Amino acid sequence: MDYDYDSLLERAFSQLPNLSEETVDFKIPTVDSIIQGSKTIVRNFAQIADIARRDIKELARYMSKEFAAPANIEENRLIISKRVSNEELNDKIKKYFNTYVICKECHKPDTRFEVIERGFVTIVCEACGARYTVKYY
């Protein structure tokens, strides 16, 4: 069989997967919270930390700094000593995921913290191998 370049190229392209059809099934979780008096309770905080693959205490520290209010964990729920709307909580969670969880190169959530020193953290993507440094909270 004698093939010319164009027919081989067409054959190769026909066997490639269609990258535009690739779907990403990852979604940033939404917050389930209630306000009791002057406190806000995030009921699904442990699940959010699990999805982010981050320590629940680290995520609580971030939320505490973002809202400039004390926060603690009781029974896998986050309790913030301040009234915070569900919209504000979702905005902060989205900001956290976009900054500290989702890879800036391949846009997948398969990252981990490698080094935390001098106010910066090195984030390593386990999917594509990218490494970058961001300011630590």
Secondary structure, DSSP 8 states (H G I E B T S, - for coil): ----HHHHHHHHHHHS--GGG-----------EEEETTEEEETTHHHHHHHHTS-HHHHHHHHHHHHTS-EEEETTEEEESS---HHHHHHHHHHHIIIIIS-TTT--S-EEEEEEETTEEEEEETTT--EEEEE--
